[in-house]
C-alpha cells in the first residue's frame, strides 16, 4: 500500500449502494 489509500466506509443507508459507479462508469466521468 505504498502508493495508495486504504479507507473504511460505513453505510447508513444500504439502499444507496445501487447508486455507486463501477470502474467503467467512473472512468467516463474522469
C-alpha positions as CSV (number, residue, x, y, z in Angstrom):
1,X,0.0,0.0,0.0
2,X,2.9,2.4,-0.6
3,X,1.3,4.3,-3.4
4,X,-2.4,4.4,-2.5
5,X,-5.1,4.9,0.1
6,X,-7.0,2.4,2.2
7,X,-10.3,3.6,3.6
8,X,-13.2,2.0,5.6
9,X,-16.7,3.3,4.9
10,X,-19.8,2.7,7.0
11,X,-23.0,2.9,5.1
12,X,-26.0,4.4,6.9
13,X,-28.5,3.5,4.2
14,X,-27.6,0.4,2.2
15,X,-30.2,1.2,-0.4
16,X,-27.7,3.8,-1.7
17,X,-25.4,1.0,-2.9
18,X,-27.3,0.9,-6.2
19,X,-26.2,4.4,-6.9
20,X,-22.4,3.6,-6.8
21,X,-20.4,3.6,-10.0
22,X,-18.5,0.7,-11.3
23,X,-14.9,1.2,-12.6
24,X,-16.0,1.8,-16.2
25,X,-18.7,4.4,-15.3
26,X,-16.2,6.2,-13.0
27,X,-13.6,6.4,-15.7
28,X,-16.1,8.0,-18.1
29,X,-16.5,11.0,-15.7
30,X,-12.8,11.5,-15.0
